[in-house]
Amino acid sequence: MSDLNKDWTPGFGTIYTWFAMDKNGRIAVMVNNCWGDLPQSVLNIPNAELLLDDLNDYIVKPL
C-alpha cells in the first residue's frame, strides 16, 4: 500500500521520483530526497506511487 496521499509529509528513508513538463514540452525528472514536499498535483492522484513506478520503469528501460 502506498503512503502517497494528500496528507503525505517528507520522512527519512524513501526517495520519490516524478516527472514534470515545462511549457515548451521538455520533460524533467524530479527527485525528492526526503527533505521537501511533493507537488499537490502528484499527491492528489489515486495510486500515484504505482503510476510513478510504472512510468519510471518505462523511462529507464533499455531500448
Protein Blocks (a to p, Z undefined) as FASTA:
>chain_A
ZZbdfkbccdehiacddddddfkopacddddehiaccdfklmmpghklmmmmmmmmmmmp
cZZ
